[in-house]
Amino acid sequence: MPALERTLPRRAYFDDDVFQRERERIFAREWYCAGRAESIPASGDYSVVTVAGESVLLVRGADGVLRGFFNVCRHRGCELVLTGARPAVEHTAGPSGHFAGAIRCPYHSWTYALDGALRTAPFLEEDAEFSRSDLPLHPVGVDVWGGFVFVNLTPAQAAAEGRTLRAQLGEAPARVARYPLAQLRTARRIVYEVAANWKVMLENYNECYHCAGVHPELCAIVPAFKYRGGSELDWESGIPHRPGAWTFTESGTSTRAPFAGLDDDERVRHKGELLYPNLLLSLSADHVAAFTLWPRHPTHTTIACDFLFDPAEMAKPGFDASDAVNFWDIVNRQDWTICEGVQRGMRSRVFERGYYAPMERWSLDIRRYVRDRIGDLDT
C-alpha cells in the first residue's frame, strides 16, 4: 500500500492571509475565466464582474472587439457602473447593460469611448497641463478561447513575462479540439452559493473516489466512476457510459444529435478538463456543462454553471435542455453538499490536514499549483 500523500494544511482553507495571497498571486496574476463572450454580443453591451476583489467592466466596442477596464473613473475614482448591491456575478447569461456609444461616469460626467479613451471632461480645456490622451481607462487584459472570456488584472506584467492565455491553457485546447466550444450557446445558467473554499471544489472535481457514495444517479449512467474508486479512469480517451447510454441525462440518451466532428470515443464517452484557476469543463457528446468558480471568501465560493448546446439544436421546435440541466443540478447539489461538509469538518480542532488516497492522485496537481504560486504553507 503506497503512503498517503498529504493535502495542504488546514489554514489553506480558512485563513484570510492565505486567501489574500491567492487573490494577488493567482486570481490577479493568472488569466481568469469571466464567463462567455456571447453574453456581451453587441457594440455597447457590457458586463460587470468582480475578480480578485476588483470590479471589472467588460464592454464590446464599436469595432466588435471585447475589451476590459477597471470600473474606475480616472477623475475621482467613482465606479463607472454603480454596483451597489449588484451580485458579483450575473445570474443571467446576458449583459449587465448597454452603453449608448460611450461610457459616462455618473459623478462628474467624464465620458470615455468604448475603447477606453477619454472623450470629454466637462468645462476642462486641453492645455500643457491637461491632455485627454493621458487619461484613458485603466485596462484589463482580455482574451477569448472556446467562446470563454478570460481577464488578466496585470496585463502589462503578463505581456512582459510572456504569460499568454494560450501558454496558460497548455495542452487542454488540443484535448478538446473536436468539441465546437466557440460555436455553442448558453441555454440555461444556474448560480450556486457554496459555503466552502474554492480548492475544496477543485479537489472534489479532480477525483471520483467519492462518486459511488455521493452520486448514485451519476454512477447509474457511468458505472466506471465507481469501479475501484475511480482509480482506473482514462480521461484521455474519455469515460464510457453504460451500454446504450452516451450523454449526461437521467436516461443516458437524448433526441439531440451529437456534435459534428467528434471521434468515435467522444460520441459515446465523457471528458472533463480543469483549466486553472477557475474553469471546469464537463463535456458530453451533445452538451457541455461549464463551471466558473468565483472565490468570495476563504469559506465561500460562487459557482456559475452554464449549460451549452449547439445553436442548431436550440433552434429546433420543442428544444428542451431540462433533461441535461435537471440531471446536472442533482449531481451539482450532491457535490456542493459534500464540499460544505468537508469545509465544516475541517473546522474541528483535531483536523490539521487531510490525505489523498492513490485514486485521488490528480488532486496532487492542485496542491502543486497552489504551492508554486503562493509558497509552502507548511513553514
Phi, psi and omega per residue, in radians:
M1 nan 2.082 3.141
P2 -1.152 2.707 3.106
A3 -1.158 2.521 3.120
L4 -1.349 2.307 3.073
E5 -1.342 2.515 -3.123
R6 -1.528 2.531 3.058
T7 -1.379 3.123 2.952
L8 -1.066 2.687 -3.115
P9 -1.210 2.881 -3.077
R10 -0.864 -0.754 -3.035
R11 -1.157 -0.345 3.098
A12 -1.096 -0.335 -3.081
Y13 -1.873 -0.027 -3.054
F14 -2.326 -0.598 -2.935
D15 -1.263 2.355 3.049
D16 -1.106 -0.637 -3.135
D17 -1.079 -0.787 3.106
V18 -1.097 -0.746 -3.120
F19 -1.100 -0.688 3.114
Q20 -1.167 -0.646 3.066
R21 -1.121 -0.688 3.088
E22 -1.117 -0.723 3.104
R23 -1.004 -0.816 -3.047
E24 -1.343 -0.701 -2.983
R25 -1.703 -0.221 3.105
I26 -2.072 -1.170 -2.990
F27 -1.174 -0.609 3.134
A28 -1.487 -0.286 -3.038
R29 -1.807 -0.641 -3.090
E30 -1.487 2.955 2.981
W31 -1.368 2.096 -2.952
Y32 -1.957 2.204 -3.108
C33 -1.245 2.188 -3.078
A34 -1.989 0.257 3.091
G35 2.107 -2.736 -3.069
R36 -1.835 2.455 3.111
A37 -1.111 -0.527 -3.132
E38 -1.084 -0.340 -3.110
S39 -1.301 -0.168 3.108
I40 -2.239 1.267 -2.886
P41 -1.398 -0.599 -2.933
A42 -2.061 2.761 3.080
S43 -0.942 2.241 -3.126
G44 1.651 -0.331 3.089
D45 -1.182 2.528 3.138
Y46 -2.503 2.787 2.975
S47 -2.349 2.597 3.069
V48 -2.020 2.179 3.109
V49 -2.271 2.801 3.129
T50 -1.971 2.086 -3.115
V51 -2.181 2.142 3.132
A52 0.926 0.655 3.118
G53 1.413 -0.026 -3.129
E54 -1.778 2.382 3.043
S55 -1.423 2.142 -3.058
V56 -2.056 2.320 3.124
L57 -1.831 2.042 3.058
L58 -1.817 2.218 -3.053
V59 -2.432 2.470 3.085
R60 -1.568 2.135 -3.077
G61 -1.380 3.003 3.097
A62 -1.103 -0.433 3.107
D63 -1.515 0.072 3.133
G64 1.498 -0.089 -3.106
V65 -1.411 2.402 3.072
L66 -1.559 2.186 -3.120
R67 -2.198 2.841 3.112
G68 -2.281 2.532 3.124
F69 -2.473 2.641 2.924
F70 -1.129 2.401 -3.072
N71 -1.384 1.079 -2.999
V72 -2.478 2.152 3.055
C73 -1.260 2.477 -3.128
R74 -1.286 -0.198 -3.090
H75 -1.361 -1.238 -3.087
R76 -2.164 0.125 3.054
G77 1.525 0.137 3.128
C78 -1.130 2.606 3.008
E79 -1.087 2.366 3.077
L80 -1.245 -0.667 2.983
V81 -2.018 2.034 -3.102
L82 -1.221 2.131 -3.078
T83 -1.598 -0.750 3.130
G84 0.919 -2.118 -3.124
A85 -1.579 0.244 -3.138
R86 -0.989 2.358 3.054
P87 -1.071 2.592 -3.027
A88 -1.237 -0.339 3.029
V89 -2.409 2.387 -3.029
E90 -1.070 2.491 3.093
H91 -1.601 0.106 3.008
T92 -2.184 2.927 -3.121
A93 -1.614 0.101 -3.111
G94 -1.709 -3.121 -3.137
P95 -1.227 2.782 3.049
S96 -1.282 -0.482 -3.105
G97 3.128 -2.923 -3.078
H98 -2.478 2.330 3.030
F99 -1.674 2.340 3.129
A100 -1.486 1.087 3.042
G101 1.651 -0.265 -3.110
A102 -2.746 2.849 3.129
I103 -1.883 1.981 -3.088
R104 -1.925 2.217 3.083
C105 -1.183 2.316 -3.099
P106 -1.289 -0.140 -3.069
Y107 -1.518 -1.120 -3.096
H108 -2.124 0.229 3.019
S109 1.174 0.401 2.900
W110 -1.053 2.370 -2.982
T111 -2.197 2.344 -3.058
Y112 -2.086 2.550 3.003
A113 -1.205 2.894 -3.108
L114 -1.177 -0.236 3.060
D115 -1.622 0.114 3.064
G116 1.649 -0.143 -3.137
A117 -1.255 2.407 3.079
L118 -1.222 2.135 -3.086
R119 -1.695 -0.855 -3.131
T120 -2.465 2.561 2.988
A121 -2.325 1.846 -2.978
P122 -0.912 2.298 3.030
F123 1.194 0.234 3.090
L124 -1.990 2.132 3.107
E125 -1.716 2.515 3.122
E126 -1.243 2.411 3.043
D127 -2.694 -2.867 -3.097
A128 -1.124 -0.408 -3.091
E129 -1.660 -0.281 -3.055
F130 -2.477 2.116 3.079
S131 -2.321 2.227 -3.133
R132 -1.042 -0.559 -3.101
S133 -1.143 -0.302 3.140
D134 -1.442 -0.143 -2.984
L135 -2.261 0.962 3.018
P136 -1.299 2.922 3.047
L137 -1.094 2.599 3.097
H138 -1.218 2.147 -3.039
P139 -1.423 2.660 2.959
V140 -2.057 2.376 3.103
G141 -1.134 2.389 3.126
V142 -2.326 2.340 3.022
D143 -2.553 2.798 -3.085
V144 -2.272 2.350 2.998
W145 -2.441 2.328 3.071
G146 1.034 0.438 -3.088
G147 1.453 -0.013 3.124
F148 -1.706 2.409 3.109
V149 -1.631 2.287 3.069
F150 -2.089 2.445 3.123
V151 -2.128 2.661 3.095
N152 -2.319 2.135 -3.068
L153 -1.377 -0.183 3.137
T154 -2.202 1.110 -2.987
P155 -1.137 -0.645 -3.132
A156 -1.139 -0.766 3.122
Q157 -1.151 -0.714 3.121
A158 -1.078 -0.749 3.134
A159 -1.139 -0.731 -3.131
A160 -1.111 -0.551 -3.092
E161 -1.702 0.054 3.121
G162 1.218 0.451 -3.126
R163 -1.571 1.361 3.137
T164 -1.474 2.838 3.056
L165 -1.065 -0.740 -3.116
R166 -1.052 -0.700 3.103
A167 -1.133 -0.690 -3.131
Q168 -1.169 -0.655 -3.106
L169 -1.232 -0.409 3.076
G170 1.082 -2.284 -3.069
E171 -1.541 -0.062 -3.066
A172 -1.002 -0.802 3.141
P173 -0.984 -0.654 3.129
A174 -1.167 -0.621 -3.099
R175 -1.221 -0.450 -3.108
V176 -2.028 0.394 -2.995
A177 -1.075 -0.486 -3.079
R178 -1.487 -0.135 3.041
Y179 -1.482 2.243 -3.044
P180 -1.417 1.042 -2.975
L181 -1.005 -0.723 -3.082
A182 -1.166 -0.468 -3.091
Q183 -1.540 -0.267 -3.079
L184 -1.235 2.755 3.120
R185 -2.279 2.707 -3.079
T186 -1.443 2.095 3.066
A187 -1.582 -0.592 3.135
R188 -2.588 2.689 2.988
R189 -2.352 2.346 2.996
I190 -2.121 2.286 3.107
V191 -1.924 2.215 -3.108
Y192 -1.972 2.466 3.002
E193 -1.859 2.048 -2.996
V194 -2.084 2.198 -3.108
A195 -1.482 1.164 3.134
A196 -2.721 2.719 3.094
N197 -1.159 2.543 -3.077
W198 -1.026 -0.561 -3.112
K199 -1.245 -0.483 3.079
V200 -1.072 -0.709 3.115
M201 -1.168 -0.706 3.114
L202 -1.124 -0.758 3.137
E203 -1.111 -0.687 3.105
N204 -1.129 -0.721 -3.118
Y205 -1.124 -0.569 -2.991
N206 -1.514 0.123 3.088
E207 -2.516 2.732 3.083
C208 -2.144 0.353 3.019
Y209 -1.036 -0.534 -3.108
H210 -1.488 -0.206 -2.908
C211 -1.094 -0.733 -3.074
A212 -1.069 -0.657 -3.101
G213 -1.517 -0.472 -3.010
V214 -1.765 -0.536 -2.978
H215 -2.153 1.207 3.141
P216 -1.096 -0.676 3.135
E217 -1.135 -0.730 3.127
L218 -1.136 -0.757 -3.113
C219 -1.221 -0.382 3.050
A220 -1.195 -0.509 3.103
I221 -1.523 -0.668 -3.093
V222 -2.188 1.400 -3.107
P223 -1.030 -0.419 -3.128
A224 -1.070 -0.424 -3.127
F225 -1.133 -0.432 -3.105
K226 -1.824 -0.089 -3.117
Y227 -1.254 2.130 3.139
R228 0.878 0.705 3.080
G229 1.146 0.417 -3.128
G230 1.260 0.404 -3.037
S231 -1.415 -0.244 -3.045
E232 -2.093 0.498 -3.136
L233 -1.320 2.327 3.134
D234 -1.830 1.529 -3.078
W235 -1.220 -0.402 3.130
E236 -1.116 -0.766 3.124
S237 -1.529 -0.329 -3.066
G238 1.770 2.826 -3.057
I239 -1.775 2.188 -3.099
P240 -1.267 2.568 3.018
H241 -1.509 3.056 3.029
R242 -1.154 2.808 3.130
P243 -0.953 2.289 3.135
G244 1.545 -0.232 3.120
A245 -1.771 2.638 -3.116
W246 -2.629 0.037 3.126
T247 -2.603 2.992 -3.095
F248 -1.600 1.436 2.956
T249 -2.395 2.978 -3.119
E250 -1.050 -0.622 3.126
S251 -1.501 -0.284 -3.057
G252 1.415 0.052 3.133
T253 -2.296 3.081 3.121
S254 -2.828 2.707 3.008
T255 -1.378 -0.191 3.103
R256 -1.273 2.559 3.115
A257 -1.380 2.552 3.003
P258 -1.082 2.722 3.084
F259 -1.021 2.380 3.048
A260 -1.152 2.464 3.067
G261 1.686 -0.163 3.087
L262 -1.189 2.630 3.045
D263 -1.413 3.099 -3.047
D264 -1.069 -0.676 3.113
D265 -1.142 -0.811 -3.058
E266 -1.156 -0.398 3.131
R267 -1.306 -0.265 -3.115
V268 -2.298 0.079 -3.086
R269 -2.194 2.941 -3.112
H270 -2.000 2.421 3.106
K271 -2.163 2.755 3.115
G272 -2.509 2.609 3.110
E273 -2.438 2.360 2.946
L274 -1.832 1.976 3.132
L275 -1.868 1.798 -3.091
Y276 -1.047 2.558 0.029
P277 -1.660 -0.155 -2.898
N278 -2.558 0.319 3.138
L279 -2.087 2.207 3.086
L280 -2.059 2.260 3.130
L281 -2.045 2.224 3.011
S282 -2.065 2.009 -2.920
L283 -1.943 2.011 3.001
S284 -1.781 3.016 -3.063
A285 -1.211 -0.410 -3.076
D286 -2.124 -0.106 3.128
H287 -2.767 2.861 3.115
V288 -2.261 2.317 2.972
A289 -1.741 2.062 -3.092
A290 -1.984 2.104 -3.101
F291 -1.882 2.140 2.978
T292 -1.908 2.242 -3.127
L293 -1.702 2.339 -3.138
W294 -2.158 1.553 3.136
P295 -1.136 2.170 -3.091
R296 -1.843 -0.489 -2.972
H297 -2.819 2.776 3.100
P298 -0.927 -0.474 -3.086
T299 -2.107 0.404 3.123
H300 -2.580 2.313 -3.137
T301 -2.385 2.299 2.967
T302 -1.567 2.350 3.125
I303 -2.173 2.075 3.072
A304 -1.742 2.170 3.139
C305 -1.960 1.988 3.099
D306 -1.759 2.300 3.135
F307 -1.804 1.971 -2.955
L308 -1.860 2.355 -3.097
F309 -2.366 2.841 3.047
D310 -1.168 2.198 -3.124
P311 -1.067 -0.456 3.081
A312 -1.158 -0.655 3.069
E313 -1.215 -0.685 -3.139
M314 -1.126 -0.486 -3.112
A315 -1.409 -0.187 -3.111
K316 -1.273 2.503 3.080
P317 -1.004 2.376 3.098
G318 1.421 0.130 3.104
F319 -0.965 2.328 -3.118
D320 -2.561 2.001 -3.105
A321 -1.494 -0.015 -2.958
S322 -1.146 -0.435 3.128
D323 -1.104 -0.695 3.089
A324 -1.398 -0.782 -3.078
V325 -1.079 -0.809 -3.104
N326 -1.144 -0.669 3.104
F327 -1.122 -0.822 3.127
W328 -1.093 -0.652 -3.128
D329 -1.086 -0.657 3.059
I330 -1.084 -0.876 -3.112
V331 -1.103 -0.765 -3.131
N332 -1.055 -0.811 -3.106
R333 -1.143 -0.574 3.037
Q334 -1.108 -0.749 3.115
D335 -1.116 -0.820 -3.084
W336 -1.153 -0.630 3.105
T337 -1.084 -0.776 -3.108
I338 -1.272 -0.592 3.087
C339 -1.134 -0.689 3.068
E340 -1.145 -0.591 3.062
G341 -1.135 -0.667 3.061
V342 -1.089 -0.814 -3.106
Q343 -1.073 -0.764 3.125
R344 -1.152 -0.717 -3.117
G345 -1.119 -0.601 -3.120
M346 -1.215 -0.213 3.086
R347 -1.227 -0.335 -3.071
S348 -1.006 2.523 3.114
R349 -1.110 -0.365 -3.107
V350 -1.513 -0.207 -3.101
F351 -1.518 2.163 3.063
E352 -1.942 -0.667 3.079
R353 -2.951 2.848 3.079
G354 -1.821 -2.964 -3.108
Y355 -2.401 2.588 3.050
Y356 -1.757 2.190 2.996
A357 -1.269 2.829 -3.112
P358 -0.969 -0.610 -3.141
M359 -1.311 -0.042 3.061
E360 -1.810 0.407 -3.005
R361 -1.057 -0.494 -3.139
W362 -1.127 -0.449 3.130
S363 -1.235 -0.288 3.062
L364 -1.064 -0.521 -3.130
D365 -1.208 -0.543 3.065
I366 -1.132 -0.766 3.084
R367 -1.017 -0.815 3.122
R368 -1.067 -0.813 -3.092
Y369 -1.000 -0.821 -3.118
V370 -1.192 -0.794 -3.139
R371 -1.053 -0.729 -3.113
D372 -1.075 -0.453 -3.027
R373 -1.795 -0.546 -3.123
I374 -2.059 -0.019 3.078
G375 1.695 2.988 -3.122
D376 -1.316 2.075 -3.119
L377 -1.512 0.003 -3.141
D378 -1.485 -0.170 -3.097
T379 -1.793 nan nan
